Amino acid sequence: MKTNIGVFFGGRSTEHEISVISANQAMHAINREKFDVTPIYITKQGKWYTGEALFDVANYRDTKSLLEKCQEVYMRPVFGDYNVYKTRKPTFGSAVECSLDVVIPVLHGSNGEDGTFEGILDSIGIPYAGCGVLASANGMDKITMKMILQACDIPVVDYVWFTDKQWAKQKSEIIERIEQKIGYPVIVKPANLGSSVGIGRAVDREQLTERIDDARHYSARIIVEHMVEQLQEINCSVLGDCDDYIMSVLEEPIKSGEILSYEDKYMGGSKGAKGMQASQKRIPADLPADETARIQFLAGETFRVLSCHGVSRVDVIVDRTSREIFVNEINTIPGSLSFYLWEASGISFDKLMERLVSLALKRKRDQSTKTVSYDQNIFSLGGGVKGGTKGKLGCK
């Protein structure tokens, strides 16, 4: 029997549509002679559906009609139960829609790329490709990510962070801290979103206030970063696990304005969204050999110190004037799974998907060698619990 890959996508995220595009690209790239593929679409309301209609991205233009052709499903948070169940149990026949062998999450943004969904998969115990809970959470949150990178001597730009509640109560103090530590111009970002959503440039107090008020709509945690004015953006993908990984060739995205926008990334100058591979870019990036090597090294180090797994994309900033290099962020589930960078590096999309499956199964084997509980039952030993009296349970 062929390995059945469950591809999860959509989700309760501002990057929902991009997830649909990325997942469809990935599903069509999987070698169907070697693997079966089960699409699991998570709606913006959080419901799960599966069905053949999910393989055609054109069907998502009319979500209501699409879902009428699909089966609503769920999985139980029971360790070892890899079954996908029908929400409406049939009068006759099995309630099981199918059984999965491995999962590939292609969920961009919050409630999917941030460790939330990965925690569900860990509870079930099913092998899955991509970062675990810790790496996903740290990679998604730009604040904790920069803290970890700084502690590991990986260069990042100066920044100030705060919460939306702090902004409401300490606006003047926060503005003063930003101006003293960073100065203008700055970039304001929601701490845990991607795809350039909620991001804006500010050159004075008025713009700073406007940009922060906008970012508050998307996240409770906000980060304000020094803006490198003469910047060159370079991306590098990393594939493997934190102990054994390889880096792709580099790309230089081409932006239409001061900031690489949502449209630059996903619309590619066309009327229809086509995913990250549609954006304008130079591959490989036109850089000196020593800078290329340095960026690849920093990308690999970022992947390593965050304990990443699967395929990620690390975005860096190069100061065109000083040629200083800073790590900007990591995308633990990158748009289009960065397949175009791996194709340029000599790994075809179908082989990339095979590697992700192999990595998922390898991690499951490695995890099975670790002790997570003891067979001994302390309650069978008699008496109470450590420091308690007989017949009472308590902690000390």
Disulfide bonds with the S-S distance in Angstrom:
none
